[in-house]
Structure formats: structure tokens, C-alpha cells
Amino acid sequence: MAKLIFGMNQSLDGYVDHMAFAPGPALFRHWIEHVRGLAGSVYGRRMYEIMRYWDEDRPEWDAERRAFAAAWRSQPKWVVSRSLTSAGPNATLIGDDLEATMRVLKAGHAGEIAVSGPELARSLTELGLIDEYRLYLHPVVLGRGTPFFAGPRPPLRLAASDLIGEGVMRLTYVPA
């Protein structure tokens, strides 16, 4: 049975904003390996549209960006949206019955399935389906933006912590 993992880069004050700060080289390599090891990813519509950036090669990319794009493209993706009518390569739309679909995905796969997007994570948290939360804390304070937790914070228990790359602390929590 697969585990649903919600993890994102965030500021010290709890905001996720891919335009305000980016992973350094060591953390970017970590994300490449992470994506390579996933059984797949589940995206909310907004996060999926952001990640579609990786669908086509760009001439300015270095070898690591091409490696990330290749890893991202190769994995199955499920996109939760009622407004999209189609999804890109290797992606399947999920429109209704989120809970049943996620339970089937978890039962039918082994390994980790990434959950991407705070609103989607909130919905899956409310359904009791998130198995692990990974907060990648960057040494930045934004003071505004989209919070990592889009709703009430679930009761959590710290399972692990480690330093990754350029001063980024990964905190891993499981439901308490």
C-alpha cells in the first residue's frame, strides 16, 4: 500500500511561494532523487499548472533541470480538478469522489505518492488520508503568501528531522 506524502518548501513563517525562494543546488538534487523514487504524484489544479513548466525542455536548462524534468515526466500524475477538461502527458484527471479515488490509488500502488498543493492537502487531511507531512524549512521570512497548512493544523508527531543542503531543515511529521 502506498503512502500519501505532503511536502513542500516553505519559509520559516509557514508560507509556500515558489517565486519568493528557490532550492539551492544540493536541495535541488535532493528533489530530483525524491521525484525519481515516487510511485506518482497527486496535484491540485493550481500546483499542476505551475508544474507543467517541466513538460517541455527549455534551452536555458542545465543538466540538473533536464534530469528533474525527465523524472517528473516519467511518473504517473493524477490531477484533482473540476474545471480542467484535459491533462498533459502521463496525467489523469480526477473530478469527483476524491476519497474513493485516493483510497484506490493507495491500495493499488507501493511506495510514496506525493501530494502537491496546500488546498488538496487540506482536503486529504480532512479525510484522514495523508500519511506524512514533510516541511522543508528555508531560512527566509516572507510575511505573506500561501500557507503550508490551508486549514486547521492536524495533530502531528515529529518522526524525523534532517539538514538538507544550504541550511534547509526537513521536518517529517506523521498524524498523532
Residue pairs with C-beta under 8 A, 6 or more apart in sequence:
1 106
1 107
1 109
1 110
2 39
2 105
2 106
2 107
2 108
2 109
2 110
2 111
2 112
2 113
3 106
3 111
3 112
3 113
3 131
3 132
4 42
4 102
4 106
4 113
4 115
4 124
4 129
4 130
4 131
4 132
5 112
5 113
5 114
5 115
5 130
5 131
5 132
5 133
5 134
6 114
6 115
6 116
6 121
6 124
6 125
6 130
6 132
6 133
6 134
7 114
7 132
7 133
7 134
7 135
7 136
7 170
8 16
8 116
8 118
8 134
8 135
8 136
8 148
9 16
9 18
9 21
9 23
9 27
9 136
9 138
9 168
10 16
10 135
10 136
10 137
10 138
10 148
11 17
11 20
11 21
11 137
11 138
11 140
11 141
11 142
11 145
12 137
12 138
12 139
12 140
12 141
13 141
13 142
13 143
14 147
14 148
14 149
15 142
15 143
15 144
15 145
15 146
15 147
15 148
16 118
16 145
16 146
16 147
16 148
17 142
17 145
17 146
18 50
20 140
20 142
20 145
21 138
21 140
21 142
23 30
23 31
23 136
23 165
23 168
24 165
24 166
24 168
25 64
25 165
25 166
26 164
26 165
26 166
27 136
27 164
27 165
27 166
27 168
28 64
28 68
29 64
29 165
30 164
30 165
31 68
32 64
32 67
32 68
32 71
34 114
35 41
35 68
35 71
35 72
35 75
35 114
36 71
37 111
37 112
38 75
38 111
38 112
38 113
38 114
39 75
39 76
39 109
39 110
39 111
39 112
39 113
40 75
40 76
40 77
40 78
40 105
40 109
40 113
40 114
41 75
41 76
41 77
41 78
41 113
41 114
41 115
41 116
42 77
42 78
42 79
42 80
42 94
42 102
42 105
42 113
42 114
42 115
42 116
42 120
43 51
43 77
43 78
43 79
43 80
43 116
43 117
43 120
44 79
44 80
44 81
44 116
44 117
44 118
44 119
44 120
45 79
45 80
45 81
45 83
45 84
45 117
46 117
46 119
47 116
47 117
47 120
48 77
48 79
48 81
48 84
48 87
48 91
48 116
48 117
51 72
51 116
52 88
54 68
54 69
54 72
54 73
55 69
55 73
55 88
55 89
57 66
57 69
58 65
61 69
73 89
73 90
74 90
75 90
76 90
76 91
76 92
77 87
77 88
77 90
77 91
77 92
78 91
78 92
78 93
78 94
78 101
78 105
79 87
79 91
79 92
79 93
79 94
80 94
80 95
80 98
80 120
80 123
81 93
81 94
81 95
82 95
82 96
84 93
85 93
86 93
87 93
94 101
98 123
98 124
98 127
99 127
99 129
102 124
102 127
102 129
103 129
105 113
106 113
106 129
115 121
115 124
115 130
118 146
118 147
118 148
118 149
118 150
119 150
121 130
121 149
121 150
122 149
122 150
122 151
124 130
125 151
125 154
126 151
128 175
130 154
130 175
131 174
131 175
132 159
132 172
132 173
132 174
133 156
133 172
133 173
133 174
134 170
134 171
134 172
134 173
135 148
135 170
135 171
135 172
135 173
136 164
136 168
136 169
136 170
137 168
137 169
137 170
137 171
138 167
138 168
139 167
139 168
154 175
154 176
155 175
155 176
156 173
156 174
156 175
156 176
157 173
157 174
157 175
157 176
158 171
158 172
158 173
159 172
159 173
159 174
160 170
160 171
160 172
161 169
161 170
161 171
161 172
162 169
162 170
163 169
163 170
164 170
